[in-house]
Amino acid sequence: VHGDSSSGSTAARRAARWIDALPGEDGETVEMRAFKVQFLEQAGAYARAREIAQKLVDSDTGNVDYKGLLAGLAAETGDSVRAEQLDRWLATLPPQRASWAASFYRARLASLRGRPVDAVAFVRETLEKGAWPTWLHIDLALHRLAGRDDYIALTKPRG
């Protein structure tokens, strides 16, 4: 959150291990697997995170969060074809279906693909659709935008 990527990666690895240590099937719920994908991504374990994300997508092919996470992981693992395919899918979702999630994941994807102008535009759209600003501040992919004046203007606290 505050730019300490080393401590953040350590915490993310610890959180993924915590999920693995949960008793019985508790760690295998879709919620815990989705959290684990995010923790593994933050820890830089992209291939493992992508494998779990793909299984989540396979179990629920219409889930915006699963496909959004997978899109970012595809970009991070160099699979531009899959990232583009998932971006096109996210772009087709009507607001009543995806709320702000589609534009949020598209912002992440644009940032990861080195398209900061597009990423900031999607962040603006995400906020206009009612996203909690906290999601923008804690997302590692969007942290790449932290030094941009247009991003700062969108995400600075208002009082």
N, CA and C atoms as a LAMMPS dump frame, in Angstrom:
ITEM: TIMESTEP
0
ITEM: NUMBER OF ATOMS
477
ITEM: BOX BOUNDS ff ff ff
-5.0000000000000000e+02 5.0000000000000000e+02
-5.0000000000000000e+02 5.0000000000000000e+02
-5.0000000000000000e+02 5.0000000000000000e+02
ITEM: ATOMS id mol type element x y z
1 1 1 N 0.825 -1.201 0
2 1 2 C 0 0 0
3 1 3 C 0.862 1.254 0
4 2 1 N 1.952 1.223 0.749
5 2 2 C 2.777 2.425 0.893
6 2 3 C 4.106 2.304 0.169
7 3 1 N 4.167 1.436 -0.826
8 3 2 C 5.354 1.333 -1.643
9 3 3 C 6.433 0.423 -1.103
10 4 1 N 6.187 -0.272 -0.018
11 4 2 C 7.174 -1.2 0.537
12 4 3 C 6.942 -2.577 -0.069
13 5 1 N 7.46 -2.764 -1.283
14 5 2 C 7.159 -3.996 -2.002
15 5 3 C 7.774 -5.221 -1.336
16 6 1 N 8.904 -5.081 -0.686
17 6 2 C 9.529 -6.225 -0.022
18 6 3 C 8.655 -6.73 1.127
19 7 1 N 8.231 -5.837 1.996
20 7 2 C 7.354 -6.239 3.103
21 7 3 C 6.01 -6.715 2.584
22 8 1 N 5.52 -6.081 1.529
23 8 2 C 4.247 -6.49 0.949
24 8 3 C 4.317 -7.9 0.387
25 9 1 N 5.406 -8.231 -0.281
26 9 2 C 5.572 -9.581 -0.826
27 9 3 C 5.671 -10.611 0.294
28 10 1 N 6.369 -10.256 1.343
29 10 2 C 6.488 -11.164 2.496
30 10 3 C 5.122 -11.408 3.116
31 11 1 N 4.368 -10.35 3.298
32 11 2 C 3.025 -10.49 3.875
33 11 3 C 2.116 -11.305 2.962
34 12 1 N 2.233 -11.109 1.655
35 12 2 C 1.408 -11.849 0.706
36 12 3 C 1.747 -13.343 0.735
37 13 1 N 3.029 -13.671 0.789
38 13 2 C 3.421 -15.088 0.877
39 13 3 C 2.908 -15.709 2.173
40 14 1 N 2.996 -14.96 3.262
41 14 2 C 2.512 -15.45 4.556
42 14 3 C 1.006 -15.691 4.5
43 15 1 N 0.28 -14.79 3.865
44 15 2 C -1.173 -14.942 3.762
45 15 3 C -1.543 -16.167 2.917
46 16 1 N -0.802 -16.405 1.833
47 16 2 C -1.064 -17.586 1
48 16 3 C -0.792 -18.866 1.791
49 17 1 N 0.276 -18.873 2.587
50 17 2 C 0.568 -20.05 3.421
51 17 3 C -0.513 -20.243 4.481
52 18 1 N -1.043 -19.148 5.008
53 18 2 C -2.116 -19.231 6.002
54 18 3 C -3.342 -19.916 5.394
55 19 1 N -3.683 -19.538 4.166
56 19 2 C -4.814 -20.176 3.484
57 19 3 C -4.538 -21.667 3.308
58 20 1 N -3.321 -22.004 2.913
59 20 2 C -2.965 -23.426 2.736
60 20 3 C -3.105 -24.211 4.031
61 21 1 N -2.908 -23.548 5.171
62 21 2 C -2.936 -24.229 6.469
63 21 3 C -4.322 -24.295 7.101
64 22 1 N -5.312 -23.709 6.453
65 22 2 C -6.66 -23.751 7.015
66 22 3 C -7.143 -25.195 7.107
67 23 1 N -7.92 -25.494 8.131
68 23 2 C -8.373 -26.879 8.313
69 23 3 C -9.42 -27.306 7.275
70 24 1 N -9.387 -28.596 6.978
71 24 2 C -10.412 -29.185 6.112
72 24 3 C -10.529 -28.481 4.78
73 25 1 N -11.752 -28.248 4.393
74 25 2 C -12.032 -27.617 3.098
75 25 3 C -12.095 -26.096 3.174
76 26 1 N -11.823 -25.527 4.339
77 26 2 C -11.926 -24.075 4.508
78 26 3 C -11.054 -23.306 3.516
79 27 1 N -9.876 -23.811 3.235
80 27 2 C -8.984 -23.135 2.301
81 27 3 C -9.322 -23.364 0.844
82 28 1 N -10.254 -24.253 0.58
83 28 2 C -10.627 -24.576 -0.795
84 28 3 C -11.911 -23.889 -1.256
85 29 1 N -12.492 -23.048 -0.415
86 29 2 C -13.671 -22.31 -0.853
87 29 3 C -13.273 -21.37 -1.987
88 30 1 N -14.222 -21.002 -2.813
89 30 2 C -13.893 -20.111 -3.928
90 30 3 C -13.381 -18.768 -3.408
91 31 1 N -13.914 -18.311 -2.282
92 31 2 C -13.457 -17.03 -1.735
93 31 3 C -11.984 -17.101 -1.343
94 32 1 N -11.614 -18.172 -0.669
95 32 2 C -10.221 -18.305 -0.236
96 32 3 C -9.287 -18.51 -1.425
97 33 1 N -9.749 -19.235 -2.422
98 33 2 C -8.918 -19.413 -3.611
99 33 3 C -8.737 -18.079 -4.344
100 34 1 N -9.782 -17.258 -4.383
101 34 2 C -9.655 -15.947 -5.025
102 34 3 C -8.685 -15.057 -4.242
103 35 1 N -8.773 -15.089 -2.922
104 35 2 C -7.808 -14.335 -2.114
105 35 3 C -6.392 -14.844 -2.376
106 36 1 N -6.25 -16.157 -2.45
107 36 2 C -4.932 -16.734 -2.653
108 36 3 C -4.343 -16.288 -3.993
109 37 1 N -5.167 -16.202 -5.024
110 37 2 C -4.702 -15.697 -6.32
111 37 3 C -4.107 -14.303 -6.14
112 38 1 N -4.815 -13.45 -5.42
113 38 2 C -4.334 -12.083 -5.224
114 38 3 C -3.043 -12.059 -4.413
115 39 1 N -2.962 -12.88 -3.373
116 39 2 C -1.745 -12.925 -2.559
117 39 3 C -0.559 -13.435 -3.372
118 40 1 N -0.794 -14.498 -4.147
119 40 2 C 0.289 -15.037 -4.964
120 40 3 C 0.748 -14.027 -6.012
121 41 1 N -0.196 -13.309 -6.588
122 41 2 C 0.172 -12.265 -7.553
123 41 3 C 1.046 -11.224 -6.875
124 42 1 N 0.647 -10.78 -5.697
125 42 2 C 1.431 -9.767 -4.98
126 42 3 C 2.811 -10.287 -4.598
127 43 1 N 2.923 -11.594 -4.395
128 43 2 C 4.199 -12.199 -4.041
129 43 3 C 5.059 -12.483 -5.277
130 44 1 N 4.509 -12.248 -6.47
131 44 2 C 5.252 -12.485 -7.698
132 44 3 C 5.192 -13.923 -8.194
133 45 1 N 4.323 -14.736 -7.606
134 45 2 C 4.159 -16.134 -8.03
135 45 3 C 3.071 -16.198 -9.105
136 46 1 N 3.347 -15.566 -10.232
137 46 2 C 2.341 -15.379 -11.273
138 46 3 C 1.838 -16.685 -11.878
139 47 1 N 2.725 -17.604 -12.158
140 47 2 C 2.3 -18.856 -12.794
141 47 3 C 1.356 -19.638 -11.88
142 48 1 N 1.701 -19.718 -10.609
143 48 2 C 0.841 -20.445 -9.67
144 48 3 C -0.505 -19.73 -9.502
145 49 1 N -0.452 -18.399 -9.399
146 49 2 C -1.684 -17.616 -9.282
147 49 3 C -2.555 -17.802 -10.518
148 50 1 N -1.929 -17.814 -11.675
149 50 2 C -2.681 -17.967 -12.925
150 50 3 C -3.347 -19.34 -12.995
151 51 1 N -2.656 -20.358 -12.544
152 51 2 C -3.23 -21.71 -12.536
153 51 3 C -4.497 -21.768 -11.684
154 52 1 N -4.456 -21.163 -10.509
155 52 2 C -5.625 -21.149 -9.624
156 52 3 C -6.729 -20.287 -10.227
157 53 1 N -6.363 -19.138 -10.788
158 53 2 C -7.357 -18.261 -11.407
159 53 3 C -8.055 -18.952 -12.564
160 54 1 N -7.305 -19.702 -13.366
161 54 2 C -7.914 -20.419 -14.482
162 54 3 C -8.922 -21.445 -13.982
163 55 1 N -8.605 -22.123 -12.895
164 55 2 C -9.545 -23.087 -12.32
165 55 3 C -10.804 -22.392 -11.815
166 56 1 N -10.642 -21.198 -11.255
167 56 2 C -11.813 -20.434 -10.817
168 56 3 C -12.683 -20.048 -12.015
169 57 1 N -12.042 -19.591 -13.089
170 57 2 C -12.784 -19.24 -14.306
171 57 3 C -13.492 -20.474 -14.864
172 58 1 N -12.808 -21.598 -14.867
173 58 2 C -13.418 -22.838 -15.371
174 58 3 C -14.655 -23.222 -14.554
175 59 1 N -14.637 -22.905 -13.261
176 59 2 C -15.77 -23.254 -12.398
177 59 3 C -16.926 -22.267 -12.506
178 60 1 N -16.658 -21.051 -12.981
179 60 2 C -17.688 -20.025 -13.111
180 60 3 C -17.278 -19.086 -14.237
181 61 1 N -17.634 -19.468 -15.452
182 61 2 C -17.132 -18.774 -16.641
183 61 3 C -17.658 -17.352 -16.813
184 62 1 N -18.653 -16.967 -16.049
185 62 2 C -19.186 -15.621 -16.167
186 62 3 C -18.784 -14.695 -15.035
187 63 1 N -17.89 -15.13 -14.172
188 63 2 C -17.514 -14.334 -13.009
189 63 3 C -16.534 -13.233 -13.405
190 64 1 N -16.934 -11.99 -13.187
191 64 2 C -16.135 -10.825 -13.575
192 64 3 C -14.815 -10.793 -12.816
193 65 1 N -14.84 -11.062 -11.521
194 65 2 C -13.617 -11 -10.729
195 65 3 C -12.609 -12.059 -11.166
196 66 1 N -13.067 -13.263 -11.38
197 66 2 C -12.158 -14.333 -11.786
198 66 3 C -11.504 -14.01 -13.13
199 67 1 N -12.332 -13.568 -14.08
200 67 2 C -11.79 -13.254 -15.402
201 67 3 C -10.908 -12.004 -15.343
202 68 1 N -11.27 -11.057 -14.495
203 68 2 C -10.436 -9.858 -14.339
204 68 3 C -9.075 -10.183 -13.759
205 69 1 N -9.068 -11.031 -12.731
206 69 2 C -7.789 -11.46 -12.155
207 69 3 C -6.956 -12.219 -13.181
208 70 1 N -7.61 -13.105 -13.913
209 70 2 C -6.9 -13.888 -14.923
210 70 3 C -6.33 -12.989 -16.021
211 71 1 N -7.041 -11.953 -16.389
212 71 2 C -6.546 -11.028 -17.414
213 71 3 C -5.232 -10.391 -16.969
214 72 1 N -5.184 -9.914 -15.733
215 72 2 C -3.949 -9.321 -15.226
216 72 3 C -2.812 -10.321 -15.182
217 73 1 N -3.115 -11.53 -14.758
218 73 2 C -2.081 -12.558 -14.685
219 73 3 C -1.599 -12.965 -16.074
220 74 1 N -2.494 -12.969 -17.045
221 74 2 C -2.08 -13.249 -18.422
222 74 3 C -1.085 -12.185 -18.88
223 75 1 N -1.372 -10.933 -18.591
224 75 2 C -0.453 -9.85 -18.966
225 75 3 C 0.887 -10.015 -18.247
226 76 1 N 0.83 -10.358 -16.973
227 76 2 C 2.071 -10.474 -16.201
228 76 3 C 2.913 -11.675 -16.618
229 77 1 N 2.303 -12.67 -17.222
230 77 2 C 3.054 -13.84 -17.681
231 77 3 C 3.346 -13.788 -19.179
232 78 1 N 3.07 -12.639 -19.805
233 78 2 C 3.426 -12.449 -21.203
234 78 3 C 2.445 -13.014 -22.216
235 79 1 N 1.258 -13.393 -21.774
236 79 2 C 0.258 -13.951 -22.682
237 79 3 C -0.669 -12.825 -23.161
238 80 1 N -0.162 -12.048 -24.11
239 80 2 C -0.923 -10.889 -24.582
240 80 3 C -2.2 -11.283 -25.312
241 81 1 N -2.208 -12.438 -25.948
242 81 2 C -3.416 -12.899 -26.653
243 81 3 C -4.539 -13.131 -25.645
244 82 1 N -4.238 -13.848 -24.565
245 82 2 C -5.265 -14.125 -23.535
246 82 3 C -5.672 -12.844 -22.82
247 83 1 N -4.709 -11.981 -22.533
248 83 2 C -5.03 -10.716 -21.883
249 83 3 C -5.976 -9.881 -22.745
250 84 1 N -5.709 -9.83 -24.045
251 84 2 C -6.565 -9.073 -24.963
252 84 3 C -7.95 -9.704 -25.063
253 85 1 N -8.012 -11.019 -25.114
254 85 2 C -9.294 -11.72 -25.184
255 85 3 C -10.149 -11.392 -23.955
256 86 1 N -9.538 -11.438 -22.785
257 86 2 C -10.285 -11.157 -21.556
258 86 3 C -10.646 -9.682 -21.455
259 87 1 N -9.78 -8.801 -21.946
260 87 2 C -10.095 -7.367 -21.957
261 87 3 C -11.309 -7.101 -22.833
262 88 1 N -11.369 -7.751 -23.985
263 88 2 C -12.538 -7.582 -24.863
264 88 3 C -13.805 -8.075 -24.167
265 89 1 N -13.707 -9.184 -23.449
266 89 2 C -14.866 -9.699 -22.71
267 89 3 C -15.304 -8.693 -21.648
268 90 1 N -14.364 -8.149 -20.898
269 90 2 C -14.692 -7.155 -19.872
270 90 3 C -15.348 -5.917 -20.494
271 91 1 N -14.868 -5.528 -21.68
272 91 2 C -15.401 -4.338 -22.351
273 91 3 C -16.849 -4.511 -22.781
274 92 1 N -17.297 -5.739 -22.964
275 92 2 C -18.669 -5.972 -23.441
276 92 3 C -19.703 -5.989 -22.318
277 93 1 N -19.245 -6.006 -21.071
278 93 2 C -20.194 -6.149 -19.961
279 93 3 C -20.965 -4.862 -19.71
280 94 1 N -22.276 -4.946 -19.635
281 94 2 C -23.064 -3.75 -19.317
282 94 3 C -22.873 -3.376 -17.842
283 95 1 N -22.978 -2.098 -17.508
284 95 2 C -22.756 -1.653 -16.126
285 95 3 C -23.622 -2.387 -15.098
286 96 1 N -24.859 -2.696 -15.453
287 96 2 C -25.719 -3.388 -14.488
288 96 3 C -25.227 -4.805 -14.198
289 97 1 N -24.415 -5.353 -15.067
290 97 2 C -23.869 -6.703 -14.876
291 97 3 C -22.572 -6.679 -14.069
292 98 1 N -21.754 -5.646 -14.302
293 98 2 C -20.418 -5.644 -13.72
294 98 3 C -20.175 -4.526 -12.714
295 99 1 N -21.154 -3.616 -12.548
296 99 2 C -20.955 -2.465 -11.67
297 99 3 C -19.654 -1.775 -12.069
298 100 1 N -18.742 -1.611 -11.144
299 100 2 C -17.464 -0.968 -11.456
300 100 3 C -16.338 -1.966 -11.683
301 101 1 N -16.597 -3.243 -11.498
302 101 2 C -15.534 -4.243 -11.565
303 101 3 C -14.873 -4.323 -12.934
304 102 1 N -15.634 -4.278 -14.008
305 102 2 C -15.038 -4.408 -15.339
306 102 3 C -14.047 -3.281 -15.608
307 103 1 N -14.426 -2.043 -15.29
308 103 2 C -13.493 -0.937 -15.538
309 103 3 C -12.285 -1.003 -14.598
310 104 1 N -12.474 -1.496 -13.382
311 104 2 C -11.361 -1.678 -12.448
312 104 3 C -10.342 -2.667 -13.018
313 105 1 N -10.812 -3.824 -13.479
314 105 2 C -9.895 -4.814 -14.031
315 105 3 C -9.272 -4.34 -15.342
316 106 1 N -10.004 -3.555 -16.093
317 106 2 C -9.438 -2.998 -17.324
318 106 3 C -8.366 -1.965 -16.992
319 107 1 N -8.547 -1.219 -15.891
320 107 2 C -7.515 -0.273 -15.439
321 107 3 C -6.25 -1.026 -15.047
322 108 1 N -6.429 -2.096 -14.287
323 108 2 C -5.281 -2.924 -13.89
324 108 3 C -4.55 -3.438 -15.131
325 109 1 N -5.324 -3.973 -16.057
326 109 2 C -4.749 -4.56 -17.254
327 109 3 C -4.003 -3.512 -18.088
328 110 1 N -4.6 -2.354 -18.257
329 110 2 C -3.938 -1.287 -19.018
330 110 3 C -2.628 -0.875 -18.338
331 111 1 N -2.645 -0.785 -17.025
332 111 2 C -1.429 -0.442 -16.293
333 111 3 C -0.357 -1.508 -16.49
334 112 1 N -0.738 -2.765 -16.369
335 112 2 C 0.216 -3.86 -16.533
336 112 3 C 0.766 -3.95 -17.952
337 113 1 N -0.009 -3.5 -18.913
338 113 2 C 0.414 -3.57 -20.316
339 113 3 C 1.149 -2.311 -20.757
340 114 1 N 1.412 -1.414 -19.806
341 114 2 C 2.168 -0.208 -20.122
342 114 3 C 1.369 0.849 -20.849
343 115 1 N 0.092 0.924 -20.565
344 115 2 C -0.795 1.914 -21.186
345 115 3 C -1.369 2.831 -20.105
346 116 1 N -0.542 3.703 -19.534
347 116 2 C -0.976 4.496 -18.378
348 116 3 C -2.125 5.465 -18.667
349 117 1 N -2.18 6.029 -19.855
350 117 2 C -3.275 6.958 -20.176
351 117 3 C -4.606 6.209 -20.137
352 118 1 N -4.635 5.025 -20.748
353 118 2 C -5.842 4.202 -20.712
354 118 3 C -6.159 3.776 -19.283
355 119 1 N -5.125 3.41 -18.53
356 119 2 C -5.33 2.972 -17.145
357 119 3 C -5.981 4.069 -16.317
358 120 1 N -5.5 5.286 -16.44
359 120 2 C -6.075 6.403 -15.68
360 120 3 C -7.523 6.652 -16.121
361 121 1 N -7.796 6.541 -17.404
362 121 2 C -9.167 6.722 -17.889
363 121 3 C -10.095 5.665 -17.29
364 122 1 N -9.616 4.427 -17.194
365 122 2 C -10.432 3.367 -16.583
366 122 3 C -10.572 3.572 -15.074
367 123 1 N -9.551 4.116 -14.429
368 123 2 C -9.669 4.436 -13.002
369 123 3 C -10.758 5.483 -12.814
370 124 1 N -10.762 6.504 -13.656
371 124 2 C -11.793 7.55 -13.583
372 124 3 C -13.186 6.921 -13.737
373 125 1 N -13.321 6.044 -14.72
374 125 2 C -14.589 5.359 -14.958
375 125 3 C -14.977 4.497 -13.754
376 126 1 N -13.999 3.826 -13.18
377 126 2 C -14.235 2.984 -12.012
378 126 3 C -14.798 3.803 -10.86
379 127 1 N -14.197 4.944 -10.607
380 127 2 C -14.673 5.82 -9.53
381 127 3 C -16.057 6.379 -9.835
382 128 1 N -16.277 6.761 -11.088
383 128 2 C -17.587 7.29 -11.48
384 128 3 C -18.689 6.25 -11.298
385 129 1 N -18.324 4.983 -11.416
386 129 2 C -19.311 3.909 -11.255
387 129 3 C -19.469 3.473 -9.802
388 130 1 N -18.753 4.142 -8.881
389 130 2 C -18.978 3.892 -7.465
390 130 3 C -17.975 3.025 -6.742
391 131 1 N -16.798 2.831 -7.304
392 131 2 C -15.792 2.002 -6.627
393 131 3 C -15.339 2.638 -5.33
394 132 1 N -14.98 1.794 -4.399
395 132 2 C -14.369 2.269 -3.161
396 132 3 C -12.931 2.651 -3.472
397 133 1 N -12.532 3.862 -3.178
398 133 2 C -11.15 4.279 -3.478
399 133 3 C -10.087 3.383 -2.849
400 134 1 N -10.418 2.711 -1.76
401 134 2 C -9.45 1.814 -1.118
402 134 3 C -8.912 0.785 -2.104
403 135 1 N -9.776 0.231 -2.963
404 135 2 C -9.331 -0.774 -3.926
405 135 3 C -8.25 -0.22 -4.838
406 136 1 N -8.351 1.051 -5.172
407 136 2 C -7.37 1.659 -6.062
408 136 3 C -6.032 1.853 -5.353
409 137 1 N -6.094 2.19 -4.088
410 137 2 C -4.87 2.456 -3.328
411 137 3 C -4.097 1.193 -2.985
412 138 1 N -4.775 0.076 -2.85
413 138 2 C -4.081 -1.143 -2.427
414 138 3 C -3.689 -2.049 -3.585
415 139 1 N -4.1 -1.743 -4.786
416 139 2 C -3.814 -2.614 -5.913
417 139 3 C -2.4 -2.384 -6.443
418 140 1 N -1.629 -3.443 -6.454
419 140 2 C -0.239 -3.363 -6.878
420 140 3 C -0.093 -2.947 -8.341
421 141 1 N -0.96 -3.421 -9.206
422 141 2 C -0.872 -3.061 -10.622
423 141 3 C -1.112 -1.57 -10.83
424 142 1 N -2.016 -0.997 -10.052
425 142 2 C -2.312 0.428 -10.188
426 142 3 C -1.261 1.298 -9.507
427 143 1 N -0.487 0.705 -8.616
428 143 2 C 0.573 1.467 -7.941
429 143 3 C 1.587 2 -8.953
430 144 1 N 1.675 1.379 -10.102
431 144 2 C 2.57 1.847 -11.17
432 144 3 C 2.201 3.256 -11.644
433 145 1 N 0.971 3.654 -11.369
434 145 2 C 0.494 4.977 -11.802
435 145 3 C 0.735 6.054 -10.752
436 146 1 N 1.266 5.678 -9.594
437 146 2 C 1.329 6.554 -8.419
438 146 3 C 2.004 7.896 -8.663
439 147 1 N 2.954 7.993 -9.576
440 147 2 C 3.641 9.257 -9.813
441 147 3 C 2.997 10.15 -10.861
442 148 1 N 1.936 9.706 -11.473
443 148 2 C 1.28 10.482 -12.532
444 148 3 C 0.327 11.52 -11.925
445 149 1 N 0.434 12.74 -12.385
446 149 2 C -0.422 13.812 -11.859
447 149 3 C -1.901 13.523 -12.06
448 150 1 N -2.265 12.961 -13.224
449 150 2 C -3.681 12.684 -13.477
450 150 3 C -4.216 11.603 -12.538
451 151 1 N -3.398 10.626 -12.207
452 151 2 C -3.805 9.586 -11.264
453 151 3 C -3.884 10.14 -9.84
454 152 1 N -2.903 10.917 -9.475
455 152 2 C -2.891 11.534 -8.142
456 152 3 C -4.14 12.375 -7.946
457 153 1 N -4.512 13.146 -8.96
458 153 2 C -5.705 14.003 -8.864
459 153 3 C -6.966 13.171 -8.643
460 154 1 N -7.022 11.995 -9.232
461 154 2 C -8.196 11.142 -9.083
462 154 3 C -8.253 10.453 -7.722
463 155 1 N -7.096 10.146 -7.173
464 155 2 C -7.074 9.275 -5.992
465 155 3 C -6.729 9.989 -4.685
466 156 1 N -6.43 11.274 -4.744
467 156 2 C -6.067 11.951 -3.495
468 156 3 C -7.312 12.065 -2.603
469 157 1 N -7.085 11.932 -1.301
470 157 2 C -8.224 12.032 -0.363
471 157 3 C -8.905 13.408 -0.465
472 158 1 N -10.187 13.369 -0.335
473 158 2 C -10.971 14.611 -0.371
474 158 3 C -11.59 14.8 0.994
475 159 1 N -11.573 16.006 1.437
476 159 2 C -12.067 16.23 2.802
477 159 3 C -13.129 17.238 2.924
